[in-house]
Amino acid sequence: MTILLPRHAVLTGAPGAGKTTLLDAASVAGFATSAEVARRILQQPGGVELREADPLGFAEAMVEGHAREFEAAAGQGATVLFDRGLPDVVGFLEVSGLSVPAGVDKACRQLRYDGPILRAPAWAAIYVQDAERIQDWEQAVASDEAVTAAWRRYGYDPLDLPLAPVVERLAFLRRSLGDQPAA
């Protein structure tokens, strides 16, 4: 059984490609947003160590976080813009050389996003590593490719955001969402 929830839109794509900056701008513009699950886990005590020592456990924690996001968004009744989604976990597993557990695959098939999936392509001009973004440029590109392939495999057609300033990306987001912020 497929669960269709209120309109869910997702920002996906390469690490360091401006997703969080766009999410913050969308929030200021009145859109309901949900911050990146992986980054929240990495910022918790032991989060970076979990990712490094147990990537499968890290992936399972991300799936649990995304499922909680769905539950929280269902009660909002408005479009929610997520920083990444369940197929991103599949891309993470695959780029890490790990198999996708049946539970992760099932979650991707049952919890369906019904808003646009907006992809931030790898963008060398703005890419910067930080405490949680540990991939080098080549790894960021590989991550983008794996994540985009995962979204497509689950039946989504990601729309590429322009490689442009956040104001232009926000205008693209507005057009993609029908120009309807939550507030």
Backbone hydrogen bonds, N-H to C=O, Kabsch-Sander energy under -0.5 kcal/mol:
donor,donor_aa,acceptor,acceptor_aa,energy
3,I,110,Q,-2.3
4,L,2,T,-0.7
5,L,3,I,-0.6
5,L,112,R,-0.6
9,A,80,V,-2.7
10,V,116,P,-2.1
11,L,82,F,-3.2
12,T,10,V,-0.6
12,T,118,L,-2.9
14,A,120,A,-2.3
17,A,14,A,-1.2
22,L,18,G,-2.1
23,L,19,K,-2.8
24,D,20,T,-2.6
25,A,21,T,-2.0
26,A,22,L,-2.7
27,S,23,L,-2.2
28,V,24,D,-2.1
29,A,25,A,-1.8
30,G,27,S,-1.5
31,F,26,A,-2.7
32,A,79,T,-0.8
34,S,81,L,-2.2
37,V,83,D,-0.5
40,R,36,E,-1.8
41,I,37,V,-2.2
42,L,38,A,-2.7
43,Q,39,R,-1.9
44,Q,40,R,-0.6
44,Q,41,I,-1.2
47,G,44,Q,-2.5
48,V,42,L,-0.6
50,L,46,G,-2.3
51,R,47,G,-2.1
52,E,48,V,-2.1
53,A,49,E,-3.3
54,D,50,L,-2.6
58,F,54,D,-2.4
59,A,55,P,-2.4
60,E,56,L,-2.4
61,A,57,G,-2.1
62,M,58,F,-2.1
63,V,59,A,-2.4
64,E,60,E,-2.2
65,G,61,A,-2.1
66,H,62,M,-2.7
67,A,63,V,-2.4
68,R,64,E,-2.1
69,E,65,G,-2.0
70,F,66,H,-2.0
71,E,67,A,-1.9
72,A,68,R,-2.5
73,A,69,E,-2.7
74,A,70,F,-2.1
75,G,71,E,-0.8
75,G,72,A,-0.5
76,Q,73,A,-1.5
77,G,73,A,-0.9
80,V,7,R,-1.6
81,L,32,A,-2.8
82,F,9,A,-3.0
82,F,80,V,-0.6
83,D,34,S,-2.1
84,R,11,L,-2.4
84,R,82,F,-1.1
88,D,85,G,-1.4
89,V,85,G,-0.7
89,V,86,L,-1.5
90,V,86,L,-1.1
91,G,87,P,-2.2
92,F,88,D,-2.4
93,L,89,V,-2.6
94,E,90,V,-2.7
95,V,91,G,-2.7
96,S,92,F,-1.4
97,G,94,E,-1.5
98,L,93,L,-3.0
104,V,101,P,-0.6
105,D,101,P,-2.2
106,K,102,A,-2.7
107,A,103,G,-2.0
108,C,104,V,-2.1
109,R,105,D,-1.8
110,Q,106,K,-2.2
111,L,107,A,-2.6
112,R,3,I,-1.3
112,R,110,Q,-1.2
115,G,8,H,-2.7
118,L,10,V,-3.4
118,L,116,P,-0.7
119,R,117,I,-0.6
119,R,159,L,-3.3
120,A,12,T,-3.1
126,I,123,W,-1.5
127,Y,123,W,-1.0
130,D,133,R,-1.6
134,I,132,E,-1.3
140,A,136,D,-2.3
141,V,137,W,-2.3
142,A,138,E,-2.2
143,S,139,Q,-2.5
144,D,140,A,-2.3
145,E,141,V,-2.3
146,A,142,A,-2.4
147,V,143,S,-2.8
148,T,144,D,-2.6
149,A,145,E,-2.1
150,A,146,A,-2.0
151,W,147,V,-2.3
152,R,148,T,-2.1
153,R,149,A,-2.5
154,Y,150,A,-1.6
155,G,152,R,-2.0
156,Y,151,W,-2.2
159,L,117,I,-2.9
161,L,119,R,-3.4
164,A,162,P,-1.7
168,E,165,P,-0.7
169,R,165,P,-2.1
170,L,166,V,-2.9
171,A,167,V,-1.8
172,F,168,E,-2.1
173,L,169,R,-2.6
174,R,170,L,-2.8
175,R,171,A,-2.3
176,S,172,F,-2.4
177,L,173,L,-2.0
178,G,175,R,-1.0
179,D,174,R,-4.3
182,A,30,G,-0.6
183,A,30,G,-2.0
